[in-house]
Amino acid sequence: MKPKIIENITSLIDAMDCVKLLDDEQYLIDNDITKDEAEYFKSEIAEKIKYYEWEFASYMNYLSNKRQELSIQANWWIEESLRIWELAKSYQKKVENIEKYMDFLMKSLGKEKLNTNIYALSYRKSESIEIQNENMIPQEFIKEKITTAPDKVAIKEAIKKWQEVPWATIITKQNLQIK
């Protein structure tokens, strides 16, 4: 015996549930309903839905309100994430300021290394190239990419090999390490 799908519909929700069931192939097989019968039941359900139009409008109102609520929440989270990003940037700036201050104190006291109970502070030497005039750099010291840029590694090697490089100098820095 085929299920009394249409007779069991007493609300819009029942009707929508029936339509979902009639789109489920396994349900059709389990209840011995052909595709033609499923289409017939759907057309009958469509007629029944007309009786529940007021409920449909109410349900659509509910969904619209839910959509609006979720939209407000999404916007709030976007604004909150931007606020948190700004807060993170301000904390990062505080970290940088503390590092500069620690560097100032270490240099003021002439300390190259300092071991505390928790941290080891020391300086690591690094070198970088400062180009005074890029137009004077010979082609052999130009590294090609999508755009051209001075080959600072080659320039550094040339300076260290005592080649004359009047357009660049090596700058030695002391970088504070905190481990």
Backbone torsions as a table, in degrees:
resi	resn	phi	psi	omega
1	MET	NA	132.5	-178.2
2	LYS	-76.1	145.6	-179.1
3	PRO	-64.1	147.6	179.2
4	LYS	-86.0	70.2	-175.1
5	ILE	-59.2	-51.8	-172.8
6	ILE	-69.0	-36.9	-178.7
7	GLU	-68.0	-24.5	-177.7
8	ASN	-83.4	-5.0	-178.3
9	ILE	-81.1	118.6	178.3
10	THR	-126.3	0.9	179.4
11	SER	-156.7	170.3	177.8
12	LEU	-62.3	-40.2	179.7
13	ILE	-60.9	-43.6	176.8
14	ASP	-58.3	-44.0	-178.4
15	ALA	-62.6	-44.7	-179.5
16	MET	-66.0	-39.0	177.2
17	ASP	-62.0	-41.0	179.4
18	CYS	-64.0	-41.8	179.0
19	VAL	-61.4	-42.6	177.6
20	LYS	-60.7	-43.9	179.9
21	LEU	-62.0	-39.9	-177.7
22	LEU	-71.7	-12.2	174.2
23	ASP	-93.8	-5.4	-178.0
24	ASP	-93.7	110.9	-177.1
25	GLU	-59.2	-39.0	-179.4
26	GLN	-64.8	-38.7	177.2
27	TYR	-62.3	-43.5	179.6
28	LEU	-61.8	-43.0	179.8
29	ILE	-64.9	-48.2	-177.6
30	ASP	-60.6	-30.0	-176.6
31	ASN	-106.8	11.9	176.0
32	ASP	53.4	48.7	179.0
33	ILE	-111.0	128.3	178.2
34	THR	-79.9	165.0	178.5
35	LYS	-63.9	-37.3	178.0
36	ASP	-63.5	-43.3	177.7
37	GLU	-63.2	-39.5	179.6
38	ALA	-61.9	-41.2	178.9
39	GLU	-66.1	-38.7	177.6
40	TYR	-62.7	-46.5	179.6
41	PHE	-61.1	-39.2	179.5
42	LYS	-62.4	-40.9	179.4
43	SER	-66.5	-37.9	176.5
44	GLU	-64.9	-40.7	179.1
45	ILE	-64.7	-38.5	178.5
46	ALA	-59.3	-38.1	176.7
47	GLU	-65.8	-41.4	-179.7
48	LYS	-65.9	-34.0	-178.5
49	ILE	-59.8	-32.3	179.6
50	LYS	-57.8	-33.1	-179.9
51	TYR	-70.4	-20.8	-176.0
52	TYR	-107.7	25.5	-176.1
53	GLU	-58.8	-39.0	178.3
54	TRP	-61.1	-37.3	178.7
55	GLU	-70.2	-36.2	178.1
56	PHE	-61.4	-47.3	178.9
57	ALA	-60.7	-41.1	178.7
58	SER	-63.4	-43.7	-179.8
59	TYR	-65.1	-42.2	178.2
60	MET	-64.3	-35.5	175.7
61	ASN	-63.3	-44.5	177.2
62	TYR	-58.1	-48.2	-179.7
63	LEU	-63.1	-38.8	177.9
64	SER	-63.5	-42.8	177.6
65	ASN	-63.5	-41.7	178.8
66	LYS	-62.7	-43.0	177.9
67	ARG	-59.7	-45.7	-179.9
68	GLN	-62.6	-43.5	179.4
69	GLU	-60.7	-45.9	179.5
70	LEU	-66.1	-36.4	177.7
71	SER	-63.7	-42.9	177.7
72	ILE	-62.6	-43.6	178.7
73	GLN	-63.4	-41.7	179.4
74	ALA	-61.6	-45.2	179.0
75	ASN	-63.8	-38.6	178.7
76	TRP	-62.2	-43.8	-179.8
77	TRP	-64.8	-36.8	177.1
78	ILE	-62.6	-48.2	179.2
79	GLU	-63.1	-39.2	179.8
80	GLU	-65.6	-40.9	179.4
81	SER	-65.1	-37.1	176.6
82	LEU	-65.9	-40.2	178.2
83	ARG	-63.4	-42.9	179.8
84	ILE	-65.9	-38.2	178.2
85	TRP	-61.6	-44.5	178.0
86	GLU	-63.3	-39.9	177.7
87	LEU	-63.2	-43.4	178.7
88	ALA	-61.7	-41.5	178.3
89	LYS	-62.8	-38.8	179.9
90	SER	-67.7	-37.4	176.8
91	TYR	-67.2	-39.0	178.1
92	GLN	-62.5	-39.0	177.3
93	LYS	-63.4	-39.7	177.1
94	LYS	-63.7	-40.1	177.0
95	VAL	-60.2	-46.8	179.8
96	GLU	-61.5	-41.0	179.4
97	ASN	-65.1	-40.4	177.8
98	ILE	-64.3	-42.0	179.0
99	GLU	-62.1	-41.9	177.8
100	LYS	-63.1	-41.1	-179.9
101	TYR	-66.5	-42.8	177.6
102	MET	-62.2	-40.9	177.5
103	ASP	-61.6	-45.5	178.3
104	PHE	-58.3	-46.3	-179.0
105	LEU	-64.4	-44.8	179.9
106	MET	-60.4	-45.8	-179.1
107	LYS	-69.1	-37.8	179.2
108	SER	-61.9	-35.4	-179.3
109	LEU	-93.0	2.7	178.8
110	GLY	67.1	29.2	-178.5
111	LYS	-91.4	127.6	173.3
112	GLU	-93.4	-30.4	-179.3
113	LYS	-141.1	151.0	174.6
114	LEU	-153.2	126.7	176.5
115	ASN	-109.6	124.9	174.8
116	THR	-105.0	-176.3	177.7
117	ASN	-63.7	-24.8	-174.0
118	ILE	-117.4	-40.0	-171.3
119	TYR	-116.6	155.7	171.6
120	ALA	-118.7	119.7	179.3
121	LEU	-108.5	133.3	178.2
122	SER	-157.0	168.3	177.7
123	TYR	-105.3	142.3	175.7
124	ARG	-118.3	128.0	-178.9
125	LYS	-75.7	137.0	173.3
126	SER	-138.7	154.7	-179.9
127	GLU	-125.7	147.4	174.3
128	SER	-142.8	161.2	-179.4
129	ILE	-103.6	135.4	173.6
130	GLU	-115.0	119.7	-178.8
131	ILE	-91.2	123.5	178.0
132	GLN	-83.9	-35.2	-178.2
133	ASN	-147.8	100.6	-178.3
134	GLU	-63.7	-27.3	-178.2
135	ASN	-66.7	-21.0	-178.1
136	MET	-89.8	-6.2	-175.4
137	ILE	-72.6	125.4	176.8
138	PRO	-65.4	156.8	-176.0
139	GLN	-59.0	-31.5	-178.9
140	GLU	-63.7	-19.1	179.1
141	PHE	-103.9	15.8	177.7
142	ILE	-106.2	124.0	177.5
143	LYS	-97.1	127.5	-177.6
144	GLU	-92.6	133.0	173.7
145	LYS	-130.2	-151.6	171.8
146	ILE	-64.1	-35.6	172.4
147	THR	-121.1	160.9	180.0
148	THR	-87.0	150.3	178.3
149	ALA	-152.1	152.0	177.9
150	PRO	-62.6	140.2	176.6
151	ASP	-86.0	88.9	-173.7
152	LYS	-64.9	-30.0	178.1
153	VAL	-65.6	-46.9	179.5
154	ALA	-66.0	-38.9	178.9
155	ILE	-64.0	-43.2	179.6
156	LYS	-62.1	-43.4	178.6
157	GLU	-63.2	-40.4	179.8
158	ALA	-63.3	-43.9	179.4
159	ILE	-63.9	-42.1	-179.2
160	LYS	-68.1	-23.6	177.3
161	LYS	-90.2	12.6	177.1
162	TRP	65.8	24.4	173.4
163	GLN	-74.0	151.7	179.6
164	GLU	-77.3	118.8	-179.4
165	VAL	-134.3	81.7	-175.2
166	PRO	-72.9	-11.2	-175.4
167	TRP	-101.5	8.3	179.3
168	ALA	-154.0	154.2	176.0
169	THR	-138.5	156.3	174.3
170	ILE	-90.6	132.7	177.0
171	ILE	-110.7	124.8	177.5
172	THR	-97.2	130.5	-178.2
173	LYS	-120.3	157.8	171.6
174	GLN	-114.1	114.1	-178.1
175	ASN	-105.7	122.6	179.8
176	LEU	-70.4	130.3	175.2
177	GLN	-109.8	137.8	176.7
178	ILE	-125.4	116.9	-177.1
179	LYS	-116.7	NA	NA
